[in-house]
Amino acid sequence: MFKNLEIFLGATVADAATRPLHWVYDPKKLKKYIKNKKEIAFLKKNRSPFYSIKTGNVSGYNDVGQVMFRTILSTKKKSDILKNFKANIIKNFGPGSAYWKNLKLRKKYKKVKWRKPMNGPWIHQNILESIKNIKAKKNITGGTKVNESDGYCAALPYFLYNKSEKDIKKVIGSVANSKINETHALAKLKIIDLANNGDKNPVKTFVKRYRKNKYFKEVIINTKKVIKLRKQNHVKVVRKFGKACSYPGTYMGSIHAILSSKSYKSAIIKTIKAGGCNCSRANFVGAYFVAFKGLKNIPNHWIKKTKVAKEISCNF
């Protein structure tokens, strides 16, 4: 059914590894949290200032991918996958879910100073909008207010099942409906595909192959900017392009981690140290390094610490 599902495992483990330090934007606090720690991945104590879930669980970004993964497993007809995926988005993130229960508390927190993280997962803006649009039976259901990685995360396991670009675009648009979401998600998938097919320099090849393509114009410009800074300090480069969840910054930070790292582990540690929305960047970086260097590149003890890893591994 799936081809190279270990690539999705690479994204999942990377997300879980970075999750306890998700959305730590204050560099002084981040340094304090990781000081004298032999292992900063899978930090035992939650340090995200906004929400708290047990170490080993994935963020809302990767969880969108988990919903797609399980949808593919449980759907007999390829033509029913998108419809079933939308229904499962509501089940996993909508009313009655742990994600939904925190919405009232979040609204309350907006009116006062954020004192402590909420207990439980955090639902993203794209998914909130998607749920509303799915219920309204709109044709394209993805959120339009933010340009974040939810579309890529939904598309990654689907891409390992069906390479049709037309269908992949529909998947991206089902949770993140804007051109910048679509172009950057597709660019990530194409770079991962190049890595998986044995290309020695997937980012460089992507730029060369699509440099005259109008569709990818902005992505190519942004990728070239990162290539010029590939030898500079990663934390500084991520700060320059943006530590937050949005494109193009989250894409550019990921590309720099890829270009400036030699292994899965070093790239993810680097991603954690850069702070901010590390999970969105890790989902691309982790998938890339497994595509580029294989499953053995993931530290085995990291896989064991990731709660949903066994479910994915069983389907290799």
N, C-alpha and C positions, 0 to 999 in steps of 0.2 A: 504493500500500500504506500508506505513512505519510502523515499530515497534519502539516505544520509541524515536520518533523524538525530544522529549524534550532534549535528549542528545546532538543533533546537535545544538539546541538553546543554550545549556550551553556553547558550544565551541564558538558560534557566539557572545554572549553577553560578554564573557570573552575577546575575541579579540577586540571588540569595546571599552571595558572599558580600555584596556591597550594602544590602538592605539595612542592617542595623545603624549605618551612618548616612542613610538617605536624607537629603535636604538639609545637611549641616552646611550653612553658608558662611558662618563665622570662622575664619581660618585659625584664630586663636583658640577657639573651643575645640576645633577639629584636632589641632596639634596636641592639646591637653588630653583628649580622649584616646589618642593612639600612642602617646608618649610611653616609652619603655615596654611596649607590647611586642612580643615576638611575632604574634599573628594578628594582623588587623582585619583580615577577612573573617566573616562569621563572628564578629564581636559578640560576646555573650550577653552584654547589657545593651539594650536599645538606647541609642543616642539621637535618634531622629527627634527633632523638637516638635513635630506635628502629629505623629501617630506612632503607636507601639504594637508590634506583632512579634511573635516568638521567633528567635533566630532559627534560620533554616527554611522559613516561609518566604515566598516571593512577594514583590511589590505588586501594585495594581497594574503596572506596565506588563510584566511578564504574565500576570494572571489572565490578561486578555488573550495571550497566546495559548495558555492552558485551556481556556474555553474553546478556542478553535481546534486545538489538538484533540480534545475529547469529543468535539462535534464530528470531526472527520472519522474517528474510531466508531462512533455510534450511528453514522449515517450510511445507508446502503447505496443510495443514488447520488452521484456527484452533483447533479442538478439541484438537489435538496440541501446541500451543505450551507449555502449562504442564508437561506430561510431559517434553517435550524440553528445556525450560529446566532442569528439575531434573537431568536427565542431564548437561547441559552445565555445570552448577554443579560437579558432581563432576569432570568432565574438566578444567575451568579452575582449580579451587581444591583439588581432592582429591589423593590419593596419586599421586606422580609429577610433580606440578606444582611450579613454583618456590615457590608459596605454602606448600605442604605441607613442603617440604624444610627450612624455617626453624623448624618447630615444636620439634624437638629442641633446637636452639640457644636458643630462647626459654625452654624449661624450665630449661636450664642457667643462663641469664642471671638468672632469677628468684631463684636461690640466691646470686648474687653481685651486687656493685654494677655497674650498667649502665655500662660503660666506653666503648663505641662502638656506632654503629648496625649492625644486621645488614645484610649484603649481600644484597639481594633484597627482594621484596614482603612485606607483612604481612597475614596472614589474620585476619579479624575473628571475634569470638566468635559472632555470629549465623550466620556461614557455617560455622564449625566444627560447631555444633549442627545446622544444616540438613543437612550432609553425613551426619552420623550418623543423622538421622531419615529422610532419603531412602533410605539403605541399609537401614534397618529397615522400609521401606515403610509409614511412618506416613501417615495421611490428611492432616494438617496438619504440614508439615515445618519451619516456621520456628523460629528460636531464641527462647527465652523468658527467658534470664538477663539480657539487656541491652536497653535501649530506644534504639536507634540508627537511623541513616538508611538502612540497607541495603534496607529494604522500599520506601521512596520511590525509591531509586536503581534498583531492579529495575522498579518500576511506571512510571517516567517514559516510557521508550520504548514500553512497552506501551500506555500512555494515549494516545500519539500515533497508535496503530494501532487501538485498540478502547476506546471510551469507557464500556463497560458497567461500572457500579460494582460489580456482583456479581463479575465476572471480575477487576477490579482488586484487590478485597479478597483474592481467592484468590492473586494474584501477591504481594501484600504479605505475606500469611500464609505463603507458601512459604519465605521467608527471615527473616521477623521476626514472630513470633506473639504479639502482645499488643495489648490495646486501645489503649494509648498510641501504639504504633507505627502502628497502623492509622489512628487519628483524625488524627494529625499528618501522616502521609503523604498522606491524602486532602485535608486542609486545604490543603497545599502545592499539590496538583494543581488544586484548585478555584480558588485564587488565581491560578495560572498561566493557567488557562482564562479567567478573567475578564479578565486582562491581554491575552490573545491575542484576545479578542473585542471589544477596544476600550474597556473600562471605564476611566474616567479615574482612579479611585482604588480598585483591586482589593482592597486590604486592608480599607479602610473598608466597601466593598460586601459583602465576605465576612462581616464582623462584623454588619452590618445584616441580611443575609439569613438568617444562622444563629443569631442571638442568642437565640432561643427554642427552639432545637433541642437537646434533651437529649444527643444523641450527641456534639455538639461543645462541650458545656458548658465543659469545662476548657480547650479550645483557645481559645474565645472569651474567657474570663477572662484567659488568658495574653496574648492578642493585645491586649486593652485595656490591660494593664499596659505593654506596649511603646509603644503609641500615645501614652500620657501622657508617655513619656520620649523621644519622637522627636527632640526638639531638643537632647538631651544628647549629650555626647561618646561616640562609638561604642565605643571601647576600654573605657571605664568601664562602659557598659551591658552589654557582653558579660561583663565580669568579674563584674558583679552577678548576672546570670542564669546564668552558668556557661560556661566556655571549653571544657569537655569535650564528648564526642561525644553525650551522652545528651539525650533529650527530657525536659522541655520546653525546656531551655536552648539547645540547638542551633537549635531552631525560633525561639525568641525573639530570639536574636542575628541570625539571618537576616532576620527581619521588620524589625529596627532598621536593618540595612544597606540594605534596600529603601526604607524610609521616609525615611532620612536621606541618600540618594544620588540624583544626577540622571542617572547613566549607568552602563553596564555596567562600564567600566574603573574609575571612582571607587569603585563598590561593592565590586569584587573587591580593589582595593588596600586599602580599609578593612577588609575581611574578613581579609586577610593580616596587617595591623597589629594586629588584635585577638588574634592568637595562638591557641594551643590547637588544637582540632580544626577548623581552617579549611576543610579539604576537605569535610567534611559540610555546613557552612554554604554553601560556594561552589556546591555542586551545585544548591541551591535558588535562590540569588541569581542565578547565571549564567543559569539557565533562565528565571527571571522576567523579567530585563531584555531578553532576546531576544523573549520573548512580548509584552512591553510596548512595546518600541521598535524591534524588528526586527533582522535579521541584521547590518545595517551598524553596529549599536552595538558589535559585537565588534571590537577592533583587529585588522586583517588580519594583522599580523606575529605576533600571539598565535596565530591559527589555524594559521599556517605552522609554529609551534614545537610544536604539539600532534601527537604521533605518529599517533593514530587519527583525526584530523580529516578526512583525505582519504577514508577509507573511509565516513564518515558523509555527507560532502558529495556523494559520488558517487550517493547514493540520494535526493537532494532531488527 
